[in-house]
């Protein structure tokens, strides 16, 4: 996942009973040429699969597809150990891991796991420190000493493995600014896309923060969680009255996503079902076999980034 092509994936919210079906879907997506699969990370839900355990098993059964937690529940996964997890998965899979990062949203449940509750400002600071520390603990080099307010390590050897791309699920202004300073990608919250007010008001915050620390804002890619139906026939309207995407035929999806890449610099799309859950196998097959290749071809023909 270190190339700069447009990426296509699918998202799952898998319970323990869904494990066999999840693995079948990841294997299908791998055969169909999709770039990644994502799993939610809610360790306080007992019937859910642990995201990183499931990602490790799925990567071991596939050849090309990458995995990521969409997004990692950072308050419940200490940054130094998270660094060890993702660099180990990268080493074992040939670099097929993306690190999704979030400041923590459901703080009542997070606190129920025995983690001290943080204020919103503290949570964002801890989130930014965690990204910086995970990056420092990858790529080899001398021992790392890090003295943050929330994360501290003393003379810890980095893994001799390149760190994965870091994509955040930032929503608030301070978290968005942190994304601009230290992250590699942004997943707009609440499945917002390039036509939403959330995107229009949030992306400039990322860009301004990136520029303020000397980064090219284009380094921070936008990857969209994108729920919707894939229908046999075209729909009269592909968006609802609030402007949210509802889906359409393969051609309608291709037209919408091609425009998103060429006109709005979208860098990737993660398919979810219309309800925000795991896509059904038929939709996933059409996504991987029909829609993704057509968008890649259309954007490549016009000089946009394409998957190598």
N, C-alpha and C positions, 0 to 999 in steps of 0.2 A: 504493500500500500504506500509506496514512496513515489509513485509516478504522479504526474499532474493531469492525467486524463479525467474525464467525467466518470464518476463512479455510480454504479447501480447496485442496490442491495435490497434486502427485505428485513422486516422487524418481527420479533416474536415475543410474546409474554407467556412463557411456557411453565406449566406446572409439572410436578414430578411425574404425574400420569401421562403427560404429553411427551415425555422424553423420546420414545421411539419414533413418533411422528416428526418431532423436531429434527432428529438426525436424518430421517428420510428426506425432509425438505431441504436441509442444508446440502445433502449429497446431490439432490436434483439441481439446486441452484449452482453448485460447483460444476456439474456437467454442462449446464446451460450457459456458463460463462459469466455469471454474476460476480461482482467484485467483493461483496461482503454480506454478512448476516449480523444482526444485532439482537441483543437480549437485554431486557430491563434488569435493573439491579435493586431489588427490594428485599434485603435479607430478613426483614422482620415478618415476611409473609411465609408461613411455614410450608404451604403447599407448593411454593415456587422453587424451581431449580436454582441453585446458586449460579450466578452468571458466569463466573470465571471457571468453575468446575465444568460447566456445560460447554463453554467455549473451548476449553482444552480437549475434551473428548471429541467435539465436532471437528476441530482442526486436525486431530489425529486420523480422522476418517476421510479427509478431503485432500485435494492436491493444490488448488489455486486460490480458493476463496479465503478472504480474511474475516476475522471476527472482532466484534467490539461490544462493550457494555454501553448501552445507550440510555443514560450515562452512568458511569461509576458513582456509587454513593460514597463520596470521598470521606465524610465524617466517620464512616464505619470501616474504612480500609486505610490503615495508617500508611502514609506516603512512602516510607522506606520499604515496607513490605509490598506495597503495590508496585513499586519499581522492580522488585525482584520477580514478582508475578509476571509482569508484562515483558520483561527482558527474557525471562525463561521461556515464555510462550513464543516470543519472537525467534529465539535460538532454535527451538524445537520444530518450528513450523516454517522456517525460511523467511521470516519477516512478515508473516500474515496476521498482524495484529494492529489494531487502531486503539488508542486509549481515549475513551470518552470520559469526560470529567464534569461533575456537577457539584455545586456548593452544598447541596442538601436541601430538599424541599419539605418533606413530611417530618418536621422536627419533633412532633409528639411521638411518632413511632421510632424515630432515631433515638430519642432520649429513652424510650422504653427498652432499648438494647443496652442501656448502661453507659451511654456516651453523654458527657456533659453538654447541656444545651448551650448553643452559641447564639449571640445576637446576630441579626442580619449582617452588620458590618464585620463582626468577627468571623462569621462563616465565609464571607468573600475573601477576607485576608488569608484565612487558612487554606482556602481553595487555590488562591494564587501561589502561596508558598508551596503547596503540594505539587503544582505543575512544575515550578522551578526546580524543586528537589528531585522529582522523578526524572526530569531531563538531566540533571547533574549526575544522577546515579546510573546513567547509561553512557555507552560510547567509550569506555575505558578511561585511562588517564590516572592522575594521582588521587590519593584518598580525599574524600569530600568531608569537610566540616561545614555544617550549616546551622546557623543560630537564628532561627525565626521566632516569632512570638508563639506560634502553634506547633512548629516542627523543628526538631533539633537532632542532628546526628554528629558524631565525632569520629573523624578519620575512618570513614567507611569506603571500601574500595568500590568504584563503579563496576557494573557488569561490562565485560568486553564485547558488548552487543550494541548496535545502534538503537537509540530510542525510537519508539513508534510515533507516528503523527498523533498529536493531541487535539481532539475536537471537544468543544465545550457545549453545554446546554444552557448557556448564560441567558438570563432574562432581565434582571435589574440593571440599572445604569452602571453601578460600580462593578458588577460582575462582567458586564459587557466590556468595560474599559480594561479589566484584567485580561479578558480574551484578546483584545487588541495588543496588549503588551507582551503576552507570553505564549499564546496558543497558536495552533496551525489551522484550525477550522472551527466553524460555528454552526450549531444546529439550532435554528430558531425555535423557541419554546411554543408549546401548545399547537404544534403542527402548523405554525404560520408559514406562509410562503411569500414569494417575491411580490405578490399583489396586495399584501396585507399592510395595514397601518403599523402593525408591530414590526415588520421588516423595515419599512421606510423610516421609522423613528429609531430603530435599534442599530442598524448597520452603520450609520454615520458615527455613532459613539465608538464602535470598534475601530473604524478607520482613523478617527481623530486620535485615539489613544495609541494606535500603532505608529502613526506619523510622529507623535510626540516623543517617542523613544527611538526614532530613526529607522523604523521598519517600513517596508513597502506594504501598504494595506492589502494589496493583492495577494500577499503571502497567506492571508487568512481566508480560507475557502469557505463558502456557504454550502452546507449539505442539508437537504430538506427532508424531514419526516413527512411522508406524503400519503395519506389515506385516500382511498377511492375505489369505485367499482370499475372493473374492466368488462364492458358489455359487448354482446355480439353485434348490436346495431348502434349507430350513432344516437346520442341523446340530444334532445332539442336544446338543452342548456347544460353545460358542463360545470357550472358554478351555481350555488344557491343564492338566495336573496341577500345574504350577508357577504357574498363574494368568495365563499370557500369552495374549493374544488370538490366535486362529488364524483367525477369520473366520466367515462364515455367509452367509445369504441377505441380499438387500437390506433386508428388514424388520428382520433382526437387527442389521445394521450401523446402520440408522437409530435403532433403540432404544438401542443402546450409545452412539452418539455424542451423541444428544440428552441422555441422562443425564449424559454427561461434561461437556457445556456447562452444563447447569442445576444439577447437583449438585457439580461439581468445578471449575468455572470454566475449563474448557479453552477456549482461544481459537482453535485451529486444528489441522488434521490434514493430514499429508503421507503419501500412500499409497505403500507399497512392496509388492513381491511378497512372498510368504510367506518366501522365502529372503533378503529384504532388498535385492533388486535392483530393476530397473526393472519396473513393472507391464506386463502384456500389454495390447495395444490394446483387447481386449474388456472387460477389467476396468476400464481407464481410462475407457472410454465409460460404463459403468454407474456408476462413481464420479461422473463429471461430470454425467451426464444424469438419474440417478435418486437416488443417495444424498445428494449435496450439496444439491440443491434441497429434498429432503424434510426434511433436518435444519435447513436455514435456515428453512423454513416452520414446523416444529415449535417451534423456539426463538423465532421471532418471535411466534408465537401466545401464548406464555407470557411475553412481555415481555423475553426475552433479546435480546442484540445480534444483529442480522441484517445481511446484506450489503446495502448500499444499491444 
